[in-house]
Every structure is written in structure tokens, then in C-alpha cells.
Amino acid sequence: MNPPVPILSARHLIKRYGRVTALDGADFDLYPGEVLAVIGDNGAGKSTLIKVISGAVTPDAGEIRLAGEVVHFDSPMQAREAGIETVYQTLALSPALSITDNLFLGRELRRRGLLGSVLRMLDRRAMERFAREKLTELGLTTIQNIGQAVETLSGGQRQGVAVARAAAFAAKVIILDEPTAALGVKESARVLDLIRQVKRRGLSIVLVSHNMPHVFEVADRVHIHRLGRRIAVVDPKRISASEAVAIMTGAKAPEDIQAA
């Protein structure tokens, strides 16, 4: 039986900033329908890795494949068009705009006929209906008014809107960069539930996080990044969080832990 083909993979990625090598022959594999956590110490290169596979940064060398096909992303827009959505830690939401407007930011629906093509009028009813459907699908029922400004929402609700936007338009992959970093316990739990909901819809998820309990709660596999490259991929059901941290920091070699 043939092994599954990664939905998103990278081989031998290299990215240098002057004398600093951020990626040093990095590899990456994300399989269909899984949650892959990416962990690493500060300066390990994981942020650069995520920026490369999401189109925000162009690598100096290496290959990226999406659904088995070689791809070249020169911008995040190209990655989005290919089916990869990214939710950065800053969320990239416009606080003064409504929830609906934020979901469709840069992808607004226009009315049919001359009203849309000539007068460029938006189809607000269709946008609001779509926004409500997507929020309901992800269980974000605490948001009653989708016309309210994002600045009136709690931190967890804002994160939910950002995840809902990514889930609404991602065809293949969602990348979440530290989605619970600035949230409390209750709101963090809600975001983890959102990740499970998105996974149930069949999308593949890359979760970048420093929070080991969250990683080990939702991840199917853990990609450990160190010194600009992948040094191990571990099963969170077979090793402990402390062992993963030991690999991440270089205190122990991956083979020593997996053989123990």
C-alpha cells in the first residue's frame, strides 16, 4: 500500500538574511486532514519557515509542493489563491469594520448586473448570510450581531473571526501562528475547539505554538525545529511534552528519546 502524499511539503529550504541563515536545508510535511504542530525555540527559524510556505517570504533555495505539485509563491495572495490561508498572531483584522466586512476584506461580493460591475455596489445581504453561516459552522454562537465592529469583541471572539475567515476561504491548508498567545484559559479553550472543528471539515492545519499543553492536546504530529531545520517529527501520544522540549533545546537527541 502506497504511503499518503503530503498535502503540503518542502525540501531543503534555505533562506539567508545577510550573514544570518534562518533556514538551513529545512524540510516540512503536512498530511491531509491532520493538525501538525510546529515548535521551536526563539530564533530556530520556524517563523521564517511559515512565512516561506505561506508566500510572505521567497526562499533562496529549495522546493515547495502543494498536493504533489511544485509551486512558487511570490506573495501571500498567490498562496491564498492556491488554497493556503494564514492567521498571524496580529490577526490582520480591521477593528473599526464589522465582522462581515473583516471576513470579506479584499474579497467583497458585488451585486449582479450593472449595479455591481459599473456602480460597484456590494451585495451586503449575501455577505452577511455567508458570514453567519461560517460562524455558525464553527460554533461561534456567542457573536449575535455580525454587523458589530470587531473592536467591540473579546480577544477570543476576535481570534474566532480570524479563524472563521481562514476556514471560509481555505481550500487545502490553514496556518495558525500562536493563536492562543494573548488569550486567557477560557478563550484559549474556545480556540482549541475551533481547531478541532476546522479539522473535522477536512482541512489540514499547521499550528505554530510555544504552549506545550495546547500542542499536546490537539496535534496529531509535532514538527520540532532547531537551528534552521527540522530535527524531528514526533507523536505526541508516544512522548511527553518535557521530552519534546528536550529535543527542541538540544538537551537530548531525538533517537535517544525515541529509543528509551
Contacts in CASP RR format, 6 or more apart in sequence:
PFRMAT RR
TARGET T0000
AUTHOR 0000-0000-0000
METHOD contacts of the structure
MODEL  1
MNPPVPILSARHLIKRYGRVTALDGADFDLYPGEVLAVIGDNGAGKSTLI
KVISGAVTPDAGEIRLAGEVVHFDSPMQAREAGIETVYQTLALSPALSIT
DNLFLGRELRRRGLLGSVLRMLDRRAMERFAREKLTELGLTTIQNIGQAV
ETLSGGQRQGVAVARAAAFAAKVIILDEPTAALGVKESARVLDLIRQVKR
RGLSIVLVSHNMPHVFEVADRVHIHRLGRRIAVVDPKRISASEAVAIMTG
AKAPEDIQAA
4 31 0 8 1.000
4 32 0 8 1.000
5 67 0 8 1.000
5 68 0 8 1.000
6 29 0 8 1.000
6 30 0 8 1.000
6 31 0 8 1.000
6 65 0 8 1.000
6 68 0 8 1.000
7 30 0 8 1.000
7 31 0 8 1.000
7 32 0 8 1.000
7 33 0 8 1.000
7 66 0 8 1.000
7 67 0 8 1.000
7 172 0 8 1.000
7 173 0 8 1.000
7 204 0 8 1.000
8 28 0 8 1.000
8 29 0 8 1.000
8 30 0 8 1.000
8 53 0 8 1.000
8 64 0 8 1.000
8 65 0 8 1.000
8 66 0 8 1.000
8 67 0 8 1.000
8 84 0 8 1.000
8 172 0 8 1.000
8 173 0 8 1.000
8 204 0 8 1.000
8 206 0 8 1.000
9 27 0 8 1.000
9 28 0 8 1.000
9 29 0 8 1.000
9 30 0 8 1.000
9 64 0 8 1.000
9 65 0 8 1.000
9 68 0 8 1.000
10 26 0 8 1.000
10 27 0 8 1.000
10 28 0 8 1.000
10 29 0 8 1.000
10 49 0 8 1.000
10 52 0 8 1.000
10 53 0 8 1.000
10 62 0 8 1.000
10 63 0 8 1.000
10 64 0 8 1.000
10 65 0 8 1.000
11 27 0 8 1.000
11 62 0 8 1.000
11 63 0 8 1.000
11 65 0 8 1.000
12 25 0 8 1.000
12 26 0 8 1.000
12 27 0 8 1.000
12 61 0 8 1.000
12 62 0 8 1.000
12 63 0 8 1.000
13 23 0 8 1.000
13 25 0 8 1.000
13 26 0 8 1.000
13 27 0 8 1.000
13 28 0 8 1.000
13 49 0 8 1.000
13 52 0 8 1.000
13 59 0 8 1.000
13 61 0 8 1.000
13 62 0 8 1.000
13 64 0 8 1.000
14 21 0 8 1.000
14 23 0 8 1.000
14 24 0 8 1.000
14 25 0 8 1.000
14 26 0 8 1.000
14 59 0 8 1.000
14 60 0 8 1.000
14 61 0 8 1.000
14 62 0 8 1.000
15 21 0 8 1.000
15 22 0 8 1.000
15 23 0 8 1.000
15 48 0 8 1.000
15 52 0 8 1.000
15 57 0 8 1.000
15 59 0 8 1.000
15 60 0 8 1.000
16 22 0 8 1.000
16 60 0 8 1.000
21 228 0 8 1.000
22 45 0 8 1.000
22 48 0 8 1.000
22 228 0 8 1.000
23 45 0 8 1.000
23 48 0 8 1.000
23 49 0 8 1.000
23 52 0 8 1.000
23 59 0 8 1.000
23 228 0 8 1.000
23 229 0 8 1.000
24 227 0 8 1.000
24 228 0 8 1.000
24 229 0 8 1.000
25 61 0 8 1.000
25 62 0 8 1.000
25 228 0 8 1.000
25 229 0 8 1.000
26 45 0 8 1.000
26 49 0 8 1.000
26 225 0 8 1.000
26 228 0 8 1.000
26 229 0 8 1.000
26 230 0 8 1.000
27 229 0 8 1.000
27 230 0 8 1.000
28 49 0 8 1.000
28 53 0 8 1.000
28 223 0 8 1.000
28 230 0 8 1.000
29 36 0 8 1.000
29 223 0 8 1.000
29 233 0 8 1.000
30 36 0 8 1.000
30 173 0 8 1.000
30 204 0 8 1.000
30 206 0 8 1.000
31 204 0 8 1.000
32 202 0 8 1.000
32 204 0 8 1.000
33 199 0 8 1.000
33 202 0 8 1.000
33 203 0 8 1.000
33 204 0 8 1.000
33 205 0 8 1.000
34 199 0 8 1.000
34 204 0 8 1.000
34 205 0 8 1.000
34 220 0 8 1.000
34 221 0 8 1.000
35 195 0 8 1.000
35 199 0 8 1.000
35 204 0 8 1.000
35 205 0 8 1.000
35 207 0 8 1.000
35 218 0 8 1.000
35 219 0 8 1.000
35 220 0 8 1.000
36 204 0 8 1.000
36 205 0 8 1.000
36 206 0 8 1.000
36 207 0 8 1.000
36 219 0 8 1.000
36 220 0 8 1.000
36 221 0 8 1.000
36 222 0 8 1.000
36 223 0 8 1.000
37 207 0 8 1.000
37 208 0 8 1.000
37 209 0 8 1.000
37 215 0 8 1.000
37 218 0 8 1.000
37 219 0 8 1.000
37 221 0 8 1.000
37 222 0 8 1.000
37 223 0 8 1.000
37 236 0 8 1.000
38 46 0 8 1.000
38 49 0 8 1.000
38 50 0 8 1.000
38 206 0 8 1.000
38 207 0 8 1.000
38 208 0 8 1.000
38 209 0 8 1.000
38 222 0 8 1.000
38 223 0 8 1.000
38 225 0 8 1.000
39 46 0 8 1.000
39 208 0 8 1.000
39 209 0 8 1.000
39 210 0 8 1.000
39 212 0 8 1.000
39 215 0 8 1.000
39 222 0 8 1.000
39 223 0 8 1.000
39 224 0 8 1.000
39 225 0 8 1.000
39 244 0 8 1.000
39 248 0 8 1.000
40 46 0 8 1.000
40 210 0 8 1.000
40 224 0 8 1.000
40 225 0 8 1.000
40 226 0 8 1.000
40 248 0 8 1.000
41 226 0 8 1.000
41 248 0 8 1.000
41 249 0 8 1.000
44 225 0 8 1.000
44 226 0 8 1.000
44 227 0 8 1.000
44 228 0 8 1.000
44 248 0 8 1.000
45 225 0 8 1.000
45 228 0 8 1.000
46 208 0 8 1.000
46 225 0 8 1.000
47 177 0 8 1.000
47 208 0 8 1.000
48 57 0 8 1.000
48 228 0 8 1.000
49 225 0 8 1.000
49 228 0 8 1.000
50 86 0 8 1.000
50 175 0 8 1.000
50 177 0 8 1.000
50 206 0 8 1.000
50 208 0 8 1.000
51 57 0 8 1.000
52 58 0 8 1.000
52 59 0 8 1.000
52 64 0 8 1.000
53 64 0 8 1.000
53 73 0 8 1.000
53 79 0 8 1.000
53 84 0 8 1.000
53 175 0 8 1.000
53 206 0 8 1.000
54 73 0 8 1.000
54 76 0 8 1.000
54 79 0 8 1.000
54 84 0 8 1.000
54 86 0 8 1.000
54 175 0 8 1.000
55 73 0 8 1.000
55 74 0 8 1.000
55 75 0 8 1.000
55 76 0 8 1.000
55 78 0 8 1.000
55 79 0 8 1.000
55 84 0 8 1.000
56 75 0 8 1.000
56 76 0 8 1.000
56 86 0 8 1.000
58 73 0 8 1.000
58 74 0 8 1.000
63 70 0 8 1.000
64 70 0 8 1.000
64 71 0 8 1.000
64 72 0 8 1.000
64 73 0 8 1.000
65 71 0 8 1.000
66 82 0 8 1.000
66 83 0 8 1.000
66 84 0 8 1.000
66 172 0 8 1.000
66 173 0 8 1.000
67 172 0 8 1.000
71 82 0 8 1.000
73 79 0 8 1.000
73 82 0 8 1.000
76 86 0 8 1.000
79 86 0 8 1.000
80 169 0 8 1.000
82 171 0 8 1.000
82 172 0 8 1.000
83 169 0 8 1.000
83 170 0 8 1.000
83 171 0 8 1.000
83 172 0 8 1.000
83 173 0 8 1.000
84 170 0 8 1.000
84 172 0 8 1.000
84 173 0 8 1.000
84 174 0 8 1.000
84 175 0 8 1.000
85 165 0 8 1.000
85 166 0 8 1.000
85 167 0 8 1.000
85 169 0 8 1.000
85 170 0 8 1.000
85 173 0 8 1.000
85 174 0 8 1.000
85 175 0 8 1.000
86 166 0 8 1.000
86 174 0 8 1.000
86 175 0 8 1.000
86 177 0 8 1.000
87 159 0 8 1.000
87 162 0 8 1.000
87 163 0 8 1.000
87 165 0 8 1.000
87 166 0 8 1.000
87 174 0 8 1.000
87 175 0 8 1.000
87 176 0 8 1.000
87 177 0 8 1.000
87 179 0 8 1.000
88 177 0 8 1.000
89 177 0 8 1.000
89 178 0 8 1.000
89 179 0 8 1.000
89 181 0 8 1.000
89 182 0 8 1.000
91 158 0 8 1.000
91 159 0 8 1.000
91 162 0 8 1.000
92 162 0 8 1.000
93 102 0 8 1.000
93 150 0 8 1.000
93 158 0 8 1.000
93 161 0 8 1.000
93 162 0 8 1.000
94 101 0 8 1.000
94 102 0 8 1.000
94 105 0 8 1.000
94 150 0 8 1.000
95 149 0 8 1.000
95 150 0 8 1.000
95 151 0 8 1.000
96 149 0 8 1.000
96 150 0 8 1.000
96 151 0 8 1.000
97 105 0 8 1.000
97 149 0 8 1.000
97 150 0 8 1.000
98 146 0 8 1.000
98 147 0 8 1.000
98 148 0 8 1.000
98 149 0 8 1.000
98 150 0 8 1.000
99 131 0 8 1.000
99 135 0 8 1.000
99 143 0 8 1.000
99 146 0 8 1.000
99 147 0 8 1.000
99 148 0 8 1.000
99 150 0 8 1.000
99 153 0 8 1.000
99 161 0 8 1.000
100 124 0 8 1.000
100 127 0 8 1.000
100 128 0 8 1.000
100 131 0 8 1.000
100 146 0 8 1.000
100 147 0 8 1.000
102 150 0 8 1.000
102 161 0 8 1.000
102 165 0 8 1.000
103 127 0 8 1.000
103 130 0 8 1.000
103 131 0 8 1.000
103 134 0 8 1.000
103 161 0 8 1.000
103 164 0 8 1.000
103 165 0 8 1.000
103 168 0 8 1.000
104 127 0 8 1.000
104 130 0 8 1.000
104 131 0 8 1.000
105 165 0 8 1.000
107 169 0 8 1.000
108 122 0 8 1.000
108 127 0 8 1.000
109 122 0 8 1.000
109 123 0 8 1.000
109 126 0 8 1.000
109 127 0 8 1.000
109 130 0 8 1.000
110 116 0 8 1.000
110 117 0 8 1.000
110 120 0 8 1.000
110 121 0 8 1.000
110 122 0 8 1.000
110 123 0 8 1.000
111 121 0 8 1.000
111 122 0 8 1.000
111 123 0 8 1.000
112 123 0 8 1.000
115 121 0 8 1.000
116 123 0 8 1.000
128 146 0 8 1.000
128 147 0 8 1.000
130 168 0 8 1.000
131 146 0 8 1.000
132 146 0 8 1.000
134 164 0 8 1.000
134 167 0 8 1.000
134 168 0 8 1.000
135 141 0 8 1.000
135 143 0 8 1.000
135 146 0 8 1.000
135 161 0 8 1.000
135 164 0 8 1.000
137 167 0 8 1.000
137 197 0 8 1.000
137 201 0 8 1.000
138 160 0 8 1.000
138 163 0 8 1.000
138 164 0 8 1.000
138 167 0 8 1.000
138 194 0 8 1.000
138 197 0 8 1.000
138 198 0 8 1.000
139 194 0 8 1.000
139 197 0 8 1.000
140 157 0 8 1.000
140 160 0 8 1.000
140 161 0 8 1.000
140 164 0 8 1.000
140 194 0 8 1.000
142 157 0 8 1.000
143 153 0 8 1.000
143 157 0 8 1.000
143 161 0 8 1.000
150 158 0 8 1.000
150 161 0 8 1.000
153 161 0 8 1.000
154 187 0 8 1.000
155 182 0 8 1.000
155 183 0 8 1.000
155 187 0 8 1.000
156 183 0 8 1.000
156 187 0 8 1.000
156 190 0 8 1.000
156 191 0 8 1.000
159 179 0 8 1.000
159 180 0 8 1.000
159 183 0 8 1.000
159 187 0 8 1.000
159 191 0 8 1.000
159 194 0 8 1.000
160 190 0 8 1.000
160 191 0 8 1.000
160 194 0 8 1.000
163 174 0 8 1.000
163 176 0 8 1.000
163 179 0 8 1.000
163 191 0 8 1.000
163 194 0 8 1.000
163 195 0 8 1.000
163 198 0 8 1.000
164 194 0 8 1.000
166 174 0 8 1.000
166 176 0 8 1.000
167 174 0 8 1.000
167 198 0 8 1.000
167 201 0 8 1.000
167 203 0 8 1.000
170 203 0 8 1.000
172 203 0 8 1.000
172 204 0 8 1.000
173 203 0 8 1.000
173 204 0 8 1.000
173 205 0 8 1.000
173 206 0 8 1.000
174 198 0 8 1.000
174 203 0 8 1.000
174 204 0 8 1.000
174 205 0 8 1.000
174 206 0 8 1.000
175 205 0 8 1.000
175 206 0 8 1.000
175 208 0 8 1.000
176 195 0 8 1.000
176 205 0 8 1.000
176 206 0 8 1.000
176 207 0 8 1.000
176 208 0 8 1.000
177 208 0 8 1.000
178 208 0 8 1.000
178 209 0 8 1.000
178 210 0 8 1.000
179 191 0 8 1.000
179 195 0 8 1.000
179 207 0 8 1.000
179 209 0 8 1.000
180 187 0 8 1.000
180 188 0 8 1.000
180 191 0 8 1.000
180 192 0 8 1.000
180 209 0 8 1.000
180 211 0 8 1.000
180 214 0 8 1.000
181 209 0 8 1.000
181 210 0 8 1.000
181 211 0 8 1.000
183 191 0 8 1.000
188 211 0 8 1.000
188 214 0 8 1.000
192 214 0 8 1.000
192 217 0 8 1.000
192 218 0 8 1.000
195 205 0 8 1.000
195 207 0 8 1.000
195 218 0 8 1.000
196 218 0 8 1.000
198 205 0 8 1.000
199 205 0 8 1.000
207 214 0 8 1.000
207 215 0 8 1.000
207 218 0 8 1.000
207 219 0 8 1.000
209 215 0 8 1.000
212 241 0 8 1.000
212 244 0 8 1.000
212 245 0 8 1.000
213 241 0 8 1.000
215 222 0 8 1.000
215 236 0 8 1.000
215 241 0 8 1.000
215 244 0 8 1.000
216 222 0 8 1.000
216 236 0 8 1.000
216 241 0 8 1.000
216 244 0 8 1.000
219 236 0 8 1.000
220 236 0 8 1.000
221 233 0 8 1.000
221 234 0 8 1.000
221 235 0 8 1.000
221 236 0 8 1.000
222 233 0 8 1.000
222 234 0 8 1.000
222 235 0 8 1.000
222 236 0 8 1.000
222 244 0 8 1.000
223 230 0 8 1.000
223 233 0 8 1.000
224 230 0 8 1.000
224 231 0 8 1.000
224 232 0 8 1.000
224 233 0 8 1.000
224 234 0 8 1.000
224 244 0 8 1.000
224 247 0 8 1.000
224 248 0 8 1.000
224 254 0 8 1.000
225 231 0 8 1.000
225 248 0 8 1.000
226 247 0 8 1.000
226 248 0 8 1.000
226 249 0 8 1.000
226 250 0 8 1.000
231 247 0 8 1.000
231 254 0 8 1.000
232 247 0 8 1.000
232 254 0 8 1.000
234 243 0 8 1.000
234 244 0 8 1.000
234 247 0 8 1.000
234 254 0 8 1.000
234 257 0 8 1.000
234 258 0 8 1.000
236 244 0 8 1.000
239 257 0 8 1.000
239 258 0 8 1.000
243 252 0 8 1.000
243 257 0 8 1.000
245 251 0 8 1.000
246 252 0 8 1.000
246 257 0 8 1.000
247 253 0 8 1.000
247 254 0 8 1.000
247 257 0 8 1.000
END
